């Protein structure tokens, strides 16, 4: 399915300005809280009216301010799974499912029976939402949504209120359920792992607009923007100055990086991003391009050790710390040799950022 959305919306000091045109299979919108992710979904669903613009699914126009087209939410064939699931509290699971249907009683019963089986809600059909676990509530909300056979599924932070164990199980269940239905999905989340796991394409959102859109793996490998790098989990963003000889100088670390001819530096780049697991320890200074480091803080986790580092002899500065995360399997060498005095940045792991 193709989504065309070019809209603007102003709410106080907040400005939503979205311009996206492309196919969607599973599109993830990744952004921090308050950046406008949920508002995009609500505009598509018809819950919020844009100030201006156009929204179309394939050849079906849902909203066009110039042509004064505004399809009612109930006629858009869009399924919306709210963050809190929004089940009717005084209705049973079966009644919640049937409430979404516009047909005769017998057909409603038939569809409800099918949804209850499909979403593994047998034995729970007469329960109220307050009698269900978080996972059961999500399945009930999904059953209600899918009962109307939506052409597009919108998921609004569907796992934000769940603990880690339950989240993992429900993500697997959701992916299985969605595979049964031939409908594209747009999911918003601030959790990069959810986006990476579920979505084939990702739009990174910041302050009301999409700043980076591409296949999910490509977005994580080359986020291009500092904000996008942070949202995809990059812990280290280092500003640099270009030197006449083609090298890069890192002023915060008084270090110089030298690139080979094949390592072309994009004109737009003003910083590099390097993930915390990609730094390489060096115990003796024997090459150029090394960063001298001293420990500022250490966190020992179950499966890794996290080092927070500062330039040698400098006062710790949390805004400029270098983060180096070491998997458990590699800790024996560090415990044997001691803390390395230098770290190397592998050029093939560098992300060029603007």
N, C-alpha and C positions, 0 to 999 in steps of 0.2 A: 504494500500500500504506500502511496505517496502522500506526504504531508506538506502542505504549503501554509506557512504561518508567518505573516508579516504584520505585527501589531504593536501598538503603543498604549500604555496605561499609566496614569499618574495618580498616586495616592500620597498626598502630603508632599514630603521631600523625596519620596521614592518614585523612580521612573522605570517602568518596564519597557524594554525596547527589543523585541525579538524578531529576527529575520532568519528563517530556516526553510529550505526547500530541498526535499530529498526523500528517498525511500526509507521506510521504517519497518523493521522486523522486530527487534527489541532495542529500543532507544533508551539510554540512560541519561538523565540530567543530573549531573554531579555538581554540588555547590554547598557552601556553608549556610547555616541557618540565617534566614532573613534576606537571601539574595533574590528571591522571587520564584523559586522552583515550583512551589505549589500553585502560585497564581497562574503560571503557564497552563497547568493542567485544568484549572478552573475556567480559564478562558476557552480552552478547547471544548470542555464539557458544557459550556454555556452558563455556568454558575456565576461567573464574573464577566461583565461586558467590557471589552476594550474601548478605549476612547476613539481609536481609529484603527483601520487596517483590514486584513482579510485572513480568513481561516478556511482551508478546503482540504477534504480528504478525497484523494483521487479527483474525480470530476464533480464531487458533491460540495457545494459551497455552504459552509455552516455560518459564516459571518462575513459581511462585506459592508463597511461603513459607507462607502460611496454609493453603492447600489441599494442601500438600506435593506440588506438581507440579514436576518437574525433568526435562525432556526431554533425553536424551543428546545431546552435541554432534553426533554422526554422524547423528542423526535430525532435526536442526533445519532442514535444507536451507538452511544459511547458508554462503556462500563467504567465506573469510578469506584475504586477501593480506597476509602478514606483511611487516614492514619489511625483513627480510633475505631475503625470498622463501621461505625454509625448504624448498628443494628437497632431496630425498634425495641426498647427495653421491655415493653409490656406485651410483646408478641413472641410466640414460640419460634423455633427454628423453621418449622414448616410454614408458619404464618408469615415470617419474614420473607421467605422465598416467594410465596404466592402473592405477596403485596406488590412485587415488582412486575407482575404479569398482567397483561390486558387481554383476557380471553374468558371463556366461560369456566364455571367451577370445575367441571370434570377435567378439562384440559389443564387447568392450574394444578389439580391434584396429580395428574399424570406427570407433568413436568417436575413438580416438587419431589415426587417419588424417585424420579431419575436422578435429580441433582443430589438428593440425600445419599443415594448409593454411590454416585460418581465421586462425591467428596467425603466419603467415609464417615457419614453422620448417622448411620444406623443406630438406633437406641437413644438418639439425642433429639429426635424431631419434635418432641413435646417439651423440651427444655427451654427455659427463658435464657437470654444472653448472660445474665448474672450467674447462672448455674453452669456456665461453660468455662473451660480453661482458655488461655490466650490463643493457643493453637486451634482449638475448636471454634472459637469466635471468628478467627480468620477464615477457616474453611466454610463456616456458615455465610460469612459476608461474600466470599468468592462464589459460593453456590447461588446466592441471590443475584449477584452480578451476572454470572454466566447463564442464568436461566433465561434471560432476555436475548441471548445470542448477539452480543454487541459486535460491531464491526471494528471497534478499537477499544483496547483495555488500558486504563490509566491507573497506575499504582502509586499512591502517595505515601512515601516512607512506610512501607508495609511491615517493616521489622524493627522499627525504632524503639518500641516499648518492650522488646523481648530480651531475655537473658541469652548469653552466648550459646549455650547448649540447645535451647529451644529454637533460637534463630537458625542454627545450622540445619536442624531437622526440617523446619518449615520452609527454608529456601529450597531444599531438595524436593519437598512435597509440592511446592508451588511450581517449580520447573516441570515436574511430571504432569501436573494438571494443565499447565499452559500449553504443553505439547499436544494435548488432546484437541485443542481448539485452534482453528485456522484464523487467528486474529492477531494483528500486530499489538505490541505492548510498548507503552511509554512509562518508565518508572523514574521517580525522583528520589534522590537519597543524598545524604551527606557522607555516607559510608562508602569509601572507595572499593572495599572488598566486595560489597554487595553488587556494585555496578560492574566490576571486573568479572565477577562470577556469572552474572545473569545476562548482561547486555552485550550485544554484538557491536553496537555503535554507541558512542558517548558524546554528549555535548557538555562541556564544562561551562558553568554559569558563574558570573561574578557581577554584583551590583546591577542586576536587572537585565543583563544581556549575555548571549553566548559568546565566549571568547575563543573557544577551540572546539571544533567538531570533526570527528573522524572515526574510523574503526577503533574500537576500544583499545586493542593492543597498541595501535599506533599512537593514540593519545597518551598512553602511559609511557611509551618508549620515547616519544618526542612531544612533550607538553607545550613547548614553544613559549609559553608565558609563565612568569614567575608564580602568579596565583594558581595557574593550572598545575604547575609542578608541585606546589604545596598541597593542593587538593588530592593529587594522585599519590601522595606519600613521600615526596622528596624532602629529606631533612636538611640538606645542605645546599644553599644558594649563595654563591660567591661572586661578588662584583669584581670586574676586571678592568684594567686599562690596556689598550693596545700599544705595543712598542713598534718602533720603525722596522726592526728586524723580523717582525711577524710573531714574536713571542707575546705572551700575555702576563701582565703583572697583577698579582692579587694583593692590593694594598693592606687589607686587614691582616694578612699573614706574612707580608714581606717575602712573598714567594713568586717565582717566575716559572711559567709553563711554556715548554717549547713543543711545537707541533711539526710533524713531518709534512711533506707536500700534499699528501692525500687527505690530511686533516684540515679541511677548509673551514674557515671561520665565517659564518653567515654575517652579512653586513648589519642585520638588525640586532645581533646579539650584544648585550651589555653585561651579561652574567652567565655563569655556568651552574648547572645543577648536577649534583652527584649523590646517588642514594647511599644511605648509611652503611649498607652491606657491601658496597662495591669498592671501598677504599682498601688499599693493600699496605700491610705493615712493612717497614724497612728499618732494620736495626743499626745499619751503618750507612752514613752518607756517602754514596758511591756513584751517584748520578744526578743530573739536573732534574728540575721539575718536582722536587720533593717539598713537602710542607712539614716544617718542624712543629712538634706538638708537645704539650704537657697536659697532664690530667687535671681537669677542673672538678669532675664528679664522675662517679661510677655507680651504675644500677645493675644489680645481679638479678636476672629473671630466670625462669625455669629452664628455658631453652636457649638463652643467649645472654651475653653481657653487653651492656650499653655504656660506651665511654663518651663523656662530654669533655671536649678538649679546647685548650686555649693556646695562643702563641707563647713560646718560651719566655719566661720572665715578665709576662704581662698580667694585669689584673683580670680575673674572670669577668666576662661580659656575656650574659645569656643571649643577647641579640646576635652575637657573632660567634657563638660556640660552633665547633665542628663536631658532628655526631658520627661516631663509628660504632656500628653494631656487629658483634662477632658471634657467630653460631657456636653452639656448645662443642661441636666436633673440633673446632680450631683453637679452643682455649688452652689446650695442653702446651702448645708451642709458646704461647704468651706467658703462661705460668712458669714455664721452664726458663725462657730467655729474659723475662721481664718486659716492662712496657717499652715498645719501640719509640725511638726518638723522632721518627719521621713516618709520614704516610704518603703513598704515591697514588695519584689519580690516573687510572687507566683511561686513555683517550677514547677508546671505543665505548666507554660507559658515560662519557660526558653528554649532557643535554644542554643545548644552546638555548638561552632564554633572553627574552626582551623585557 
